[in-house]
Amino acid sequence: MTTTPTRADAADRGWRTLIQGLAIDVLVAVAAVLLVWLPDADISKVEAWIVLGTAVAKSVLTAVASYVMRLKVAPGGE
């Protein structure tokens, strides 16, 4: 059975991973906005929003995976 401190640590790692992933997604979004100034770049196209949505979904899934892995596998120091 998973102990409460392990569960709290897993939740903390999950949130940290989510924040880190979303920070990267924001940088990707900024890069996409910058592409507006390039010829033939159109951020208003559905494809551009699909790419951003995929990046955000990746961040959420990575955070969930981080949470689950911490619950199942203890860090090397423990």
SERO-4910 file (N, C-alpha, C, O; in steps of 0.05 Angstrom, whole numbers):
BEGIN
 pado doro    nc1    nc2    nc3   cac1   cac2   cac3    cc1    cc2    cc3    oc1    oc2    oc3
  Met    A     17    -24      0      0      0      0     18     25      0     39     25     12
  Thr    A      9     46    -13     24     71    -15     21     87     10     -1     91     20
  Thr    A     43     97     21     42    113     45     34    142     38     37    150     15
  Thr    A     24    156     58     16    184     54     39    202     45     36    218     27
  Pro    A     64    200     58     86    217     48     93    211     19    100    230      4
  Thr    A     92    186     11     98    179    -17     77    191    -35     83    201    -57
  Arg    A     52    189    -27     30    201    -43     33    231    -46     30    242    -67
  Ala    A     41    244    -24     45    274    -24     69    281    -42     68    300    -57
  Asp    A     90    265    -41    113    269    -57    106    265    -87    115    280   -104
  Ala    A     91    245    -92     82    239   -120     65    262   -131     69    271   -154
  Ala    A     47    272   -114     30    295   -123     48    320   -128     43    334   -147
  Asp    A     67    324   -110     86    347   -114    101    344   -140    103    364   -156
  Arg    A    111    321   -146    126    316   -171    108    319   -195    116    331   -215
  Gly    A     84    310   -193     65    313   -215     59    342   -221     59    350   -244
  Trp    A     54    358   -200     49    386   -204     73    400   -216     71    417   -234
  Arg    A     97    394   -205    122    406   -216    125    400   -245    132    417   -261
  Thr    A    121    375   -252    123    367   -280    103    381   -298    109    389   -320
  Leu    A     78    384   -288     58    398   -303     66    427   -307     63    437   -330
  Ile    A     76    440   -287     84    468   -289    107    471   -309    107    489   -326
  Gln    A    127    453   -307    149    454   -326    140    449   -354    148    463   -373
  Gly    A    122    430   -358    112    424   -385     96    447   -396     99    454   -420
  Leu    A     80    459   -379     64    482   -389     82    506   -396     76    521   -414
  Ala    A    104    509   -381    123    531   -387    135    527   -415    138    546   -430
  Ile    A    141    502   -421    152    496   -448    130    501   -469    136    512   -490
  Asp    A    105    494   -462     83    499   -481     79    528   -486     73    536   -509
  Val    A     83    545   -466     80    574   -470    102    583   -488     98    600   -506
  Leu    A    126    573   -485    148    580   -503    142    572   -532    148    586   -550
  Val    A    130    549   -535    123    539   -561    101    558   -573    102    565   -597
  Ala    A     82    566   -556     61    585   -565     73    612   -574     65    623   -594
  Val    A     92    621   -558    105    647   -565    120    644   -592    119    662   -609
  Ala    A    133    621   -595    147    617   -621    126    616   -644    132    626   -666
  Ala    A    103    603   -639     83    602   -659     72    630   -666     67    636   -690
  Val    A     69    647   -646     60    675   -651     81    690   -667     74    706   -684
  Leu    A    106    685   -661    128    698   -676    127    690   -705    136    705   -722
  Leu    A    118    666   -710    116    657   -738     96    673   -754     97    673   -779
  Val    A     78    688   -741     59    704   -755     73    725   -772     63    732   -793
  Trp    A     96    734   -763    111    754   -778    126    743   -801    136    758   -818
  Leu    A    128    716   -803    141    705   -826    122    702   -849     98    698   -845
  Pro    A    131    703   -873    114    699   -896    100    672   -896    113    652   -889
  Asp    A     76    671   -904     60    646   -906     55    632   -880     45    610   -880
  Ala    A     61    644   -857     54    632   -831     27    643   -823     21    667   -824
  Asp    A      9    625   -814    -18    632   -806    -25    618   -780    -33    594   -781
  Ile    A    -24    632   -757    -30    620   -731    -60    616   -728    -68    602   -709
  Ser    A    -76    628   -745   -105    625   -741   -115    599   -754   -139    593   -753
  Lys    A    -98    584   -767   -106    559   -780   -111    538   -759    -98    538   -737
  Val    A   -128    520   -765   -135    498   -746   -110    481   -740   -107    472   -717
  Glu    A    -93    477   -759    -69    461   -755    -51    472   -733    -40    457   -717
  Ala    A    -49    499   -731    -33    512   -711    -45    506   -683    -30    501   -664
  Trp    A    -71    507   -680    -84    502   -654    -82    472   -647    -81    465   -624
  Ile    A    -82    455   -667    -79    426   -662    -51    421   -650    -48    405   -631
  Val    A    -31    434   -661     -4    431   -651     -2    440   -622     10    427   -605
  Leu    A    -14    463   -616    -13    474   -589    -29    456   -570    -20    450   -548
  Gly    A    -52    447   -579    -68    428   -562    -53    402   -556    -55    392   -534
  Thr    A    -39    392   -576    -23    368   -573     -1    373   -552      5    355   -536
  Ala    A     12    396   -554     33    402   -535     23    404   -506     35    394   -487
  Val    A     -1    416   -503    -13    418   -476    -21    390   -466    -16    384   -443
  Ala    A    -33    374   -483    -40    347   -476    -16    331   -468    -17    315   -449
  Lys    A      6    335   -482     31    321   -475     40    328   -447     49    311   -432
  Ser    A     38    354   -440     46    363   -413     29    350   -391     39    341   -371
  Val    A      3    349   -396    -15    336   -376     -9    307   -373     -8    297   -351
  Leu    A     -6    293   -396      0    264   -394     27    259   -381     30    239   -367
  Thr    A     47    276   -386     73    273   -374     71    277   -344     84    262   -328
  Ala    A     55    296   -335     51    301   -306     38    277   -293     45    269   -271
  Val    A     18    266   -306      4    242   -295     23    218   -294     24    204   -274
  Ala    A     40    215   -314     59    193   -314     80    197   -292     88    178   -279
  Ser    A     88    222   -287    107    228   -266     95    220   -239    108    209   -222
  Tyr    A     70    227   -235     55    221   -210     54    190   -206     60    180   -184
  Val    A     45    176   -226     42    147   -224     69    134   -220     71    116   -203
  Met    A     90    142   -234    116    130   -231    127    134   -202    139    116   -191
  Arg    A    122    158   -191    131    163   -163    116    145   -144    128    136   -124
  Leu    A     91    140   -149     76    122   -131     87     93   -133     88     79   -113
  Lys    A     96     85   -156    104     57   -161    134     53   -156    142     31   -148
  Val    A    151     73   -162    180     69   -160    192     91   -142    189    115   -147
  Ala    A    205     82   -121    218    101   -102    243    112   -115    256     98   -130
  Pro    A    250    137   -108    275    149   -118    299    133   -108    297    118    -88
  Gly    A    321    134   -122    345    119   -114    356    124    -87    368    107    -75
  Gly    A    351    148    -76    361    156    -50    346    143    -26    356    144     -4
  Glu    A    323    132    -31    307    121     -9    312     91     -5    300     79     13
***
